[in-house]
Amino acid sequence: MKDPTKVLGDDAMSLLEKHTIERLKSQFFDLIETESGVFHFQDVLKSMLLTIRETLTIKDVTLFTCHAWKDQLSVEVSTDEKLISVEPIVLTNDWYDLFQTIKFSSTTAEFKEYDVLIPLSTQGRNLGVICLIGDSPYLEPQNVEWLKVFGKECTSFLQKAQELYKIVLEEKRYKQLFRVNEKFHSTMDMDAVLGEIIYTLQEVYPSFTYYLMLSHDNDNHGELPIKELEYDSENISAMQAYVTGTIQMEDSLFEKRSVLYAPLKGKQGVYGVLEVIAPDSLVFPSNEVEFIKLLANTAGSALENAQLYQQSKRLIEDLQLINETSHRLNSNLRLTEMMTYMSEQIVQSFDAEEVCFVTVSPDLNSTSVLAGSTPFFETDKSKKYIHYAVEKLKKENDSIFIGDVSLPGIEDQKYRSIMAVPMVQSGVIKGLSLVMHTKPYHFSFETFKLLQSLIHHSTLAFTNSMLREELEKMVVTDHLTKLYSRNYLDTKVHESLDQDQQGTFLLIDIDNFKCVNDKYGHQVGDEILIQVAEIIKGNIRDGDIGARWGGEELAVYLPRIPLDVGLVIANRLVEKVRLMSSPSITISCGVSYWNVENPDNFTNLFKRADQALYNAKGTGKNKVVVQEDK
């Protein structure tokens, strides 16, 4: 028990109270640098405790402060350095008795080493507790009234220090907000805007966790903490913030954290959601909400400006692409050159992996892949993709945009993103463009709209090119058999004689054709000519030339083909005509050959084939005869 003589008298108490408070106030004002506006909150509180320790001549002083939004009591400052790292105390209802009266001892483990606990409360709000350790007359129970006055003055001092700190902190934050605003409006780079949001929050709230929740239309921006904002997500609060454009809160007692969802809102819409997670918090601090809201709104406006700028830039690029493509397509390109150019443009501009151009019959039941499409469409695996696109076009009669397609009957389906746009001329579907990528949701809706516009502006050029080539083909094609004309054959043989190393010429005559006409009529005779022409077309290469020579005579020129191969082809034609024609007929074939060691001219080449044909006809028909001598 302390010596009662050490108990202070009324006059001494009054004098000491006044002296202590004056010293505290003096320390408080000394720590504020009025010229620079710098305010060190922790230094002020530490000086406050040092002053108390010195004035009361006690061992140690510790200040516990309340964090209402965390529902915690933690050590703010102490003259005993080892107490700074003490774990915070979670406040339950049992703890609130601590703030009712001054206590001269405590049975709780957290406070049992302290001699006096002085609650700091004002207007029903608990600011904290000052805990004193020491053998001093000031700490006697008889001085409880003085300690109440002392506690009241400390409360006032702490309250004012907190208010001043809050003002300084707010000023700092709004300076940061002003800096951020300047940064936002000095760039049109989406990555820079998003990065600045995270940087600012990390600077202001280093203990918080942040995520930017953006729709999948946005690319993943480097190392930024970005989550995909999914419309079927279980995160209801995030979706409410996105849809309503208002801040949403989510408090979790189990996880001991509070989450704020702030919409990144501009004038024209919401561009994402900022998720801010406050750890060890039961309720998100209300004074922080306004700052985060302002930051999110500022960021939303900046994102909107950046997005509008990117859209404008993209629109200009799209128009340039359409203009350049239209100009190129109208420069009399051949159809294959045109398709090749378009495929290359779409692969480059749309980041596509496969591009195909397909022509369709009026009933959409027959399709043909145009040369110039990417190589995948030369394989059988491509047929199911084309069939799927055409069937869907039949049903919907509109363009197709699917982010993650699943084709029936394909186990190892490679391509997931599909765009298909019909080529329509005068209300009639002439074909379609099919664009694919292996990655799901690879193409954005803006890309799809651009493809529609590009195909729309290109269809006329496609149609004109196809018509032009059809007209050109009609000029050099026999109307009945659809084989080339004799003039076209003459031209191509002359070119081959000038450019190639060798070639084989076949002259074909339908045996007893006059009898066919007399027996079955000229209509059947025409059908026989067509059958033989189809057999010829089905047994030669694309570069070979099948032609109608005149009447029932047909001809085939095989550039760069040696005589032995030419004879194999000739014999195959004779055999297939005999087996496949209806009514059954036969043909005779005369063959001539040239090479660079034995150069020739077209007249001699024809004469030798004609002589060979004559010999075939004169020796029983239905055979191949070769005339090698000049």
C-alpha positions in Angstrom: 0.0 0.0 0.0 1.3 3.4 -1.0 2.1 6.0 1.7 -1.0 8.2 2.2 1.2 11.2 2.7 2.0 11.0 -1.0 -1.6 11.7 -1.9 -1.8 15.2 -3.4 -3.8 18.0 -1.9 -6.4 19.9 -3.8 -4.2 22.9 -4.6 -1.4 20.6 -5.7 -3.7 18.6 -7.9 -5.1 21.7 -9.6 -1.6 23.1 -10.2 -0.3 19.8 -11.5 -3.4 19.3 -13.8 -2.9 22.7 -15.2 0.8 22.2 -15.7 0.4 18.8 -17.3 -2.2 20.0 -19.7 -0.1 23.1 -20.7 2.9 20.9 -21.3 0.8 18.6 -23.5 -0.6 21.5 -25.5 2.9 22.9 -25.9 4.3 19.6 -27.2 1.3 19.4 -29.5 1.9 22.8 -31.2 5.6 22.3 -31.3 5.2 19.2 -33.4 3.1 20.9 -36.1 5.3 22.6 -38.7 3.0 25.4 -39.8 5.2 26.5 -42.7 5.5 23.1 -44.4 2.1 21.8 -43.3 3.7 18.5 -42.2 1.9 16.7 -39.4 3.3 13.5 -37.8 0.5 11.8 -36.0 2.5 9.0 -34.4 5.2 11.5 -33.3 2.6 13.7 -31.6 1.1 10.7 -29.7 4.5 9.5 -28.7 5.4 12.9 -27.4 2.2 13.0 -25.5 3.0 9.7 -23.8 6.6 10.8 -23.0 5.2 14.0 -21.5 2.8 12.0 -19.3 5.6 9.7 -18.2 7.9 12.5 -17.4 5.2 14.6 -15.6 3.8 11.8 -13.5 7.2 10.2 -13.0 6.0 6.8 -13.9 7.6 3.8 -15.7 5.6 3.4 -18.9 2.6 4.7 -20.8 0.7 2.8 -23.6 -2.1 4.1 -25.7 -4.6 1.6 -27.1 -6.9 3.1 -29.8 -10.3 1.8 -31.0 -10.9 0.9 -34.6 -14.7 0.8 -34.7 -14.8 -0.5 -38.3 -12.5 -3.3 -37.4 -14.1 -3.8 -33.9 -10.6 -4.0 -32.5 -8.5 -2.3 -29.8 -4.8 -2.1 -30.7 -1.6 -0.5 -29.5 -1.2 2.8 -31.2 2.0 4.0 -29.4 3.9 3.1 -26.3 6.9 4.1 -24.3 7.7 0.4 -24.1 8.8 -0.5 -27.7 8.2 -4.2 -27.3 4.5 -3.6 -26.9 4.1 -2.1 -30.4 3.8 -5.5 -32.0 1.1 -6.8 -29.6 -1.8 -8.5 -31.4 -5.0 -6.4 -31.7 -7.8 -7.3 -29.3 -11.1 -8.1 -30.9 -13.8 -6.2 -29.0 -16.8 -8.2 -27.8 -19.7 -7.0 -25.6 -17.7 -8.1 -22.5 -15.0 -5.6 -23.4 -17.1 -2.5 -23.4 -17.1 -2.3 -19.5 -13.5 -1.2 -20.0 -14.7 2.2 -21.3 -17.1 2.9 -18.4 -14.8 3.9 -15.5 -11.1 4.3 -14.5 -9.7 1.0 -13.4 -6.8 0.6 -11.0 -6.3 -3.1 -11.8 -7.4 -5.6 -14.4 -7.8 -9.4 -14.3 -7.7 -9.8 -18.1 -4.4 -11.1 -19.5 -4.0 -8.2 -21.9 -4.1 -5.5 -19.1 -3.0 -7.2 -15.9 0.5 -5.7 -16.0 -0.9 -2.1 -15.9 -1.6 -0.2 -12.7 -4.2 2.3 -14.1 -6.5 2.1 -17.1 -8.1 5.4 -18.1 -10.8 5.2 -20.8 -10.9 7.9 -23.5 -14.5 8.5 -24.6 -16.5 11.4 -25.9 -20.1 11.8 -26.8 -20.7 8.0 -26.6 -17.7 7.3 -28.9 -14.8 5.2 -27.5 -11.5 6.5 -28.7 -9.2 4.2 -26.7 -7.5 3.5 -23.4 -4.4 5.0 -21.7 -2.6 2.4 -19.6 -0.1 3.6 -17.0 2.6 1.6 -15.1 4.5 3.0 -12.2 4.8 3.7 -8.5 3.5 7.3 -8.3 1.1 9.3 -6.0 -0.8 10.3 -9.1 -2.0 6.8 -9.6 -3.6 6.3 -6.2 -7.4 5.6 -6.1 -7.8 8.7 -3.9 -6.8 10.7 -7.0 -9.5 9.3 -9.2 -11.2 12.7 -9.7 -8.0 14.2 -10.9 -7.4 11.2 -13.2 -10.9 11.7 -14.6 -9.9 15.3 -15.5 -6.6 14.1 -16.8 -8.4 11.5 -18.9 -10.8 14.1 -20.2 -7.9 16.4 -21.3 -6.1 13.4 -22.9 -9.4 12.5 -24.7 -9.7 16.1 -26.0 -6.1 16.1 -27.1 -6.4 12.7 -28.8 -9.7 13.8 -30.5 -8.1 17.0 -31.8 -5.0 15.2 -33.0 -7.1 12.6 -34.8 -9.2 15.4 -36.4 -6.1 17.2 -37.5 -4.6 14.0 -38.8 -7.8 13.3 -40.7 -7.7 16.8 -42.2 -4.0 16.3 -43.2 -4.8 12.8 -44.5 -7.8 14.0 -46.5 -5.7 16.8 -48.0 -3.1 14.3 -49.0 -5.7 12.0 -50.5 -7.3 14.7 -52.5 -3.9 15.9 -53.7 -3.4 12.3 -54.9 -6.8 12.4 -56.5 -5.9 15.7 -58.2 -2.6 14.1 -59.4 -4.5 11.0 -60.6 -7.0 13.2 -62.4 -4.2 15.0 -64.2 -2.7 11.6 -65.1 -6.0 10.2 -66.3 -6.6 13.2 -68.6 -3.1 13.2 -70.0 -3.3 9.7 -71.4 -5.6 7.7 -73.6 -4.0 4.4 -72.8 -6.3 1.9 -71.0 -3.4 0.1 -69.3 -2.1 3.4 -67.9 -5.5 4.4 -66.5 -6.0 1.0 -64.8 -2.5 0.9 -63.5 -2.9 4.3 -61.9 -6.0 3.2 -60.1 -4.2 0.3 -58.5 -1.1 2.3 -57.7 -3.1 5.1 -56.0 -5.0 2.6 -53.8 -1.9 0.8 -52.8 -0.3 4.0 -51.8 -3.3 5.2 -49.8 -4.4 1.8 -48.3 -1.3 -0.5 -48.4 -3.1 -3.2 -46.3 -6.1 -3.5 -48.6 -6.4 -5.9 -51.6 -7.7 -4.7 -54.9 -9.1 -6.2 -58.1 -10.3 -4.7 -61.4 -13.4 -6.6 -62.6 -13.7 -6.1 -66.4 -15.8 -7.8 -69.0 -14.1 -10.4 -71.3 -14.2 -7.8 -74.2 -11.2 -6.3 -72.5 -7.8 -7.8 -73.0 -5.8 -8.9 -70.0 -3.7 -5.9 -69.2 -0.2 -7.1 -68.3 0.4 -7.8 -64.6 -2.6 -5.8 -63.3 -4.9 -7.7 -60.8 -7.8 -8.2 -63.2 -10.8 -10.5 -62.8 -13.2 -11.3 -65.5 -16.6 -9.9 -64.9 -19.0 -12.8 -65.8 -22.7 -12.1 -66.2 -23.6 -15.5 -64.6 -21.2 -15.0 -61.7 -22.2 -16.0 -58.2 -20.8 -12.6 -57.0 -24.1 -10.9 -56.8 -22.7 -7.7 -55.2 -20.3 -7.1 -58.0 -23.0 -7.6 -60.6 -25.3 -5.2 -58.7 -22.6 -2.6 -58.7 -22.1 -3.1 -62.5 -25.8 -3.1 -63.4 -27.0 -0.3 -61.0 -23.9 1.9 -61.1 -24.0 2.2 -57.3 -21.5 1.2 -54.6 -22.2 -2.2 -53.0 -20.9 -3.6 -49.7 -20.3 -7.1 -48.6 -19.3 -7.9 -45.0 -18.2 -11.3 -43.8 -18.0 -12.2 -40.1 -16.7 -15.6 -40.9 -13.8 -14.3 -43.1 -13.4 -11.2 -40.9 -13.3 -8.9 -43.9 -15.3 -6.2 -45.6 -15.5 -5.8 -49.3 -16.5 -2.7 -51.3 -17.6 -2.8 -55.0 -17.3 0.5 -56.7 -18.5 0.9 -60.3 -16.1 2.5 -62.8 -18.8 4.7 -64.1 -18.6 7.3 -66.9 -21.3 9.5 -68.5 -22.4 6.8 -71.0 -22.2 3.7 -68.9 -20.3 1.5 -66.5 -17.0 0.1 -67.7 -16.1 -2.3 -64.9 -16.1 -2.7 -61.1 -13.3 -1.9 -58.6 -13.2 -4.5 -55.8 -11.6 -3.3 -52.6 -11.1 -5.8 -49.7 -10.4 -4.5 -46.2 -8.9 -7.3 -44.1 -9.7 -7.8 -40.4 -12.8 -5.5 -40.8 -16.4 -6.2 -39.9 -17.7 -3.0 -41.5 -16.1 -1.0 -44.3 -14.9 2.4 -42.9 -17.5 5.0 -44.0 -14.9 7.8 -44.3 -13.0 5.7 -46.9 -16.0 5.0 -49.0 -16.3 8.6 -50.3 -12.7 8.8 -51.4 -12.8 5.4 -53.2 -16.1 6.4 -54.8 -14.5 9.7 -56.1 -11.5 7.7 -57.4 -13.7 5.1 -59.1 -15.8 7.8 -60.7 -12.8 9.7 -61.9 -11.3 6.5 -63.2 -14.6 5.6 -64.9 -14.6 8.9 -66.8 -11.0 8.4 -67.8 -11.7 4.8 -68.9 -14.7 6.2 -70.9 -12.5 8.8 -72.6 -9.8 6.2 -73.3 -12.3 3.8 -74.7 -14.0 6.4 -76.8 -10.5 7.4 -78.1 -9.7 3.8 -78.9 -13.1 3.4 -80.6 -12.5 6.5 -82.7 -9.0 5.3 -83.5 -10.3 1.8 -84.3 -13.1 3.3 -86.4 -10.6 5.3 -88.5 -8.5 2.2 -88.9 -11.6 0.2 -89.9 -12.6 2.8 -92.5 -9.0 2.8 -93.8 -9.1 -1.0 -94.0 -12.5 -1.0 -95.9 -11.4 1.8 -98.2 -8.0 0.2 -99.0 -9.6 -3.2 -99.5 -12.4 -1.8 -101.7 -9.8 0.1 -103.8 -7.7 -3.0 -104.2 -10.7 -5.3 -105.0 -11.8 -2.9 -107.7 -8.4 -2.9 -109.5 -9.4 -5.8 -111.8 -7.8 -8.6 -109.7 -8.5 -12.2 -110.8 -10.9 -14.0 -108.4 -8.1 -16.2 -106.9 -5.9 -13.1 -106.3 -8.9 -11.3 -104.8 -9.7 -14.2 -102.4 -6.0 -14.6 -101.4 -5.8 -10.8 -100.7 -9.0 -10.9 -98.6 -7.8 -13.9 -96.6 -4.5 -12.2 -95.8 -6.2 -9.0 -94.8 -8.7 -10.8 -92.5 -5.9 -12.9 -90.9 -3.8 -9.8 -90.3 -6.5 -7.3 -89.2 -8.7 -9.7 -87.3 -6.0 -12.0 -85.8 -7.9 -14.9 -87.4 -6.4 -18.4 -87.9 -8.6 -19.7 -90.7 -10.5 -17.8 -93.5 -12.7 -19.3 -96.1 -14.8 -18.0 -99.0 -17.6 -20.3 -100.2 -19.9 -19.9 -103.1 -23.4 -21.4 -102.7 -26.2 -22.5 -105.1 -29.5 -20.5 -104.9 -31.0 -23.2 -102.7 -27.9 -23.2 -100.4 -27.6 -27.0 -100.9 -24.4 -27.0 -103.0 -21.2 -25.2 -101.9 -17.8 -24.6 -103.4 -14.7 -23.4 -101.6 -12.9 -20.6 -103.6 -9.2 -20.8 -104.2 -7.4 -18.3 -102.0 -9.0 -19.6 -98.8 -6.5 -20.8 -96.1 -5.1 -24.3 -96.5 -7.3 -25.9 -93.8 -10.3 -25.6 -96.1 -8.6 -27.9 -98.6 -8.9 -30.8 -96.0 -12.0 -33.0 -95.3 -12.0 -31.7 -91.6 -13.2 -28.3 -92.9 -16.4 -29.7 -94.4 -18.2 -30.0 -91.1 -17.5 -26.3 -90.2 -18.7 -25.2 -93.7 -21.8 -27.4 -93.4 -22.6 -26.1 -89.9 -22.3 -22.4 -91.1 -24.4 -23.0 -94.2 -27.1 -24.9 -92.3 -27.2 -22.1 -89.7 -27.4 -19.5 -92.5 -30.4 -21.4 -93.9 -32.3 -21.3 -90.6 -31.4 -17.7 -89.5 -30.8 -16.1 -92.9 -28.3 -13.8 -91.1 -24.6 -13.5 -90.1 -23.3 -15.8 -87.5 -21.2 -14.8 -84.4 -20.5 -17.6 -81.9 -17.9 -17.2 -79.2 -17.7 -20.9 -78.2 -19.2 -23.2 -80.7 -19.8 -26.9 -80.2 -20.2 -28.9 -83.5 -22.1 -32.2 -83.3 -20.2 -35.3 -84.3 -16.7 -33.8 -83.8 -14.7 -35.3 -80.9 -11.5 -33.4 -81.5 -13.0 -30.0 -82.5 -10.2 -27.5 -82.9 -11.9 -24.2 -83.7 -14.2 -22.6 -81.1 -14.7 -19.0 -82.2 -16.7 -18.6 -85.5 -17.8 -15.7 -87.6 -19.7 -16.2 -90.8 -21.1 -13.4 -93.0 -23.2 -14.0 -96.1 -22.2 -12.4 -99.4 -25.5 -10.9 -100.6 -26.0 -9.3 -104.0 -29.5 -7.9 -105.0 -31.1 -9.8 -102.2 -29.6 -13.1 -103.3 -27.0 -15.0 -101.2 -24.0 -15.7 -103.5 -21.8 -17.2 -100.8 -20.3 -16.6 -97.4 -17.1 -15.7 -95.6 -16.2 -18.0 -92.7 -13.6 -16.9 -90.1 -12.4 -19.1 -87.3 -10.0 -19.2 -84.3 -9.1 -22.0 -81.9 -9.5 -19.8 -78.8 -13.1 -19.4 -77.4 -14.4 -15.8 -77.4 -11.4 -14.7 -79.4 -13.3 -12.2 -81.6 -15.0 -9.2 -80.1 -18.4 -7.9 -81.3 -16.7 -4.9 -82.8 -14.6 -7.3 -84.9 -17.7 -9.1 -86.0 -19.4 -5.8 -87.1 -16.2 -4.8 -89.0 -16.3 -8.2 -90.8 -19.9 -7.6 -91.8 -19.1 -4.2 -93.1 -16.0 -5.4 -95.0 -17.9 -8.3 -96.7 -20.8 -6.0 -97.5 -18.5 -3.5 -99.2 -16.6 -6.3 -101.0 -19.5 -8.4 -102.2 -20.0 -6.3 -105.3 -16.4 -6.7 -106.3 -16.5 -10.5 -105.6 -19.7 -10.8 -107.8 -18.2 -8.7 -110.6 -15.0 -10.7 -110.6 -16.9 -14.0 -110.7 -19.1 -12.7 -113.5 -16.1 -11.4 -115.4 -14.4 -14.8 -115.1 -17.6 -16.6 -116.1 -17.8 -14.3 -119.2 -14.2 -14.9 -120.0 -14.8 -18.6 -119.6 -17.8 -18.5 -121.8 -15.7 -16.8 -124.6 -13.2 -19.7 -124.4 -15.6 -22.5 -123.6 -17.8 -24.6 -125.8 -21.4 -24.0 -124.9 -22.5 -27.7 -125.1 -19.6 -29.6 -123.6 -18.2 -26.9 -121.3 -14.8 -27.9 -122.6 -12.5 -25.2 -123.8 -12.8 -23.8 -127.4 -10.4 -24.7 -130.1 -8.9 -21.2 -130.2 -8.2 -21.4 -126.5 -6.4 -24.7 -127.0 -4.4 -23.3 -129.9 -3.2 -20.5 -127.6 -2.2 -22.7 -124.7 -0.4 -25.2 -126.9 1.6 -22.3 -128.5 2.5 -21.0 -125.0 3.6 -24.4 -123.9 5.8 -24.9 -127.0 7.6 -21.6 -126.1 7.9 -22.2 -122.3 7.8 -25.9 -121.4 10.2 -28.8 -121.8 7.7 -31.3 -123.2 4.0 -32.0 -123.9 1.6 -34.6 -125.1 -1.4 -34.0 -127.5 -4.4 -36.3 -127.7 -7.0 -36.1 -130.6 -10.2 -38.0 -129.9 -13.1 -39.0 -132.1 -16.4 -40.6 -131.1 -16.7 -43.9 -133.1 -19.8 -44.2 -135.4 -21.2 -40.9 -134.1 -23.4 -40.5 -137.2 -25.1 -43.8 -136.4 -25.8 -42.7 -132.9 -27.5 -39.5 -134.2 -29.4 -41.6 -136.8 -30.5 -44.2 -134.3 -31.2 -42.1 -131.2 -31.6 -38.6 -132.5 -29.4 -35.5 -132.2 -30.5 -34.8 -128.6 -29.0 -38.1 -127.5 -26.0 -37.4 -129.7 -25.5 -34.1 -127.7 -25.8 -36.0 -124.4 -23.1 -38.5 -125.6 -20.8 -35.5 -126.3 -21.5 -34.1 -122.8 -20.8 -37.5 -121.2 -17.5 -37.9 -123.0 -16.5 -34.3 -122.0 -17.3 -35.0 -118.4 -15.2 -38.1 -118.4 -12.3 -36.1 -119.9 -12.7 -33.4 -117.3 -12.7 -36.0 -114.5 -9.5 -37.6 -115.6 -7.1 -34.7 -116.3 -5.4 -32.1 -114.0 -6.5 -28.5 -113.5 -3.6 -27.3 -115.7 -4.5 -29.7 -118.5 -6.6 -28.4 -121.4 -9.6 -30.4 -122.7 -11.3 -28.8 -125.7 -13.9 -29.5 -128.4 -12.0 -29.7 -131.6 -15.1 -29.7 -133.9 -18.2 -31.9 -134.4 -17.6 -35.2 -132.6 -13.9 -34.6 -132.3 -12.3 -33.6 -129.0 -8.8 -32.8 -128.0 -6.6 -32.8 -124.8 -3.3 -31.2 -124.4 -1.1 -32.3 -121.4 1.7 -29.7 -120.8 4.9 -31.0 -119.2 3.6 -34.6 -119.4 5.9 -37.3 -121.0 4.6 -39.6 -123.7 4.3 -42.7 -121.4 2.1 -40.9 -118.9 0.1 -39.4 -121.8 -0.5 -42.9 -123.2 -1.8 -44.1 -119.8 -4.2 -41.2 -119.7 -5.4 -41.8 -123.3 -6.0 -45.5 -122.6 -7.9 -44.7 -119.4 -10.2 -42.3 -121.3 -10.9 -45.0 -124.0 -11.7 -47.6 -121.3 -13.9 -45.3 -119.2 -15.9 -44.1 -122.2 -16.6 -47.7 -123.2 -17.7 -48.6 -119.7 -19.5 -45.4 -118.5 -21.3 -44.0 -121.6 -25.0 -44.6 -122.1 -26.0 -45.6 -124.7 -22.6 -47.3 -124.8 -20.2 -45.9 -127.4 -16.4 -46.0 -128.0 -13.8 -43.5 -128.9 -10.5 -43.6 -130.9 -7.5 -41.6 -129.9 -4.4 -40.4 -131.8 -1.4 -39.3 -129.7 1.6 -37.1 -130.6 4.5 -35.8 -128.4 7.2 -33.2 -128.4 10.2 -32.2 -126.2 13.1 -29.8 -126.3 15.4 -32.4 -127.8 13.0 -32.7 -130.7 11.3 -29.3 -131.0 8.1 -29.0 -133.0 5.4 -26.6 -134.0 1.7 -26.8 -133.5 0.8 -27.7 -137.1 3.1 -30.7 -137.1 2.0 -31.8 -133.6 -1.6 -31.7 -134.8 -0.9 -33.5 -138.1 0.9 -36.4 -136.4 -2.0 -36.8 -133.9 -4.5 -36.6 -136.7 -2.6 -39.3 -138.6 -2.5 -41.5 -135.5 -6.3 -41.0 -135.1 -6.8 -41.9 -138.7 -4.8 -45.1 -138.2 -6.8 -46.0 -135.0 -10.1 -45.5 -136.9 -8.8 -47.6 -139.8 -7.5 -50.5 -137.7 -10.7 -51.3 -135.7 -11.4 -48.2 -133.6 -11.8 -48.1 -129.8 -8.0 -47.9 -129.4 -5.1 -45.5 -128.9 -2.4 -45.1 -131.6 0.7 -42.9 -131.2 2.5 -41.2 -134.1 6.0 -40.3 -132.9 7.7 -39.7 -136.3 7.6 -36.1 -137.6 
